[in-house]
Amino acid sequence: MSVKPLDLQINIAQITNVAQQQQAAQLQPLVQQEYLGIQAQEQAKIDREKVQVTEKAEGKKIEEDTGGGTSNGYYGSQKRQQKRAGKDEEKEREKASDPVRGHFIDITK
């Protein structure tokens, strides 16, 4: 296959177009990755600044503690400790009682 002078001139003129197309084809994955990275950064910024909506709390309201029921605050834990201490004392009394001799063990004898 021989190259005629006219074909050679046309090919040389089109070399720049072909080179540009090749370069664009090689850079396309890099440009796509860069674009996706920018989008991910923007989405992360939006997610950080966006207010989180909780649907569970919409129907709730704050009520004052009337002192009854179970409470989880400082005073609630004190109440639980007092109840435990009362139960512990009752258990100690049950251990100290003897059905034959009486309710208390006299250790002074």
Order of alpha helices (4+ residues) and beta strands (2+ residues): alpha-alpha
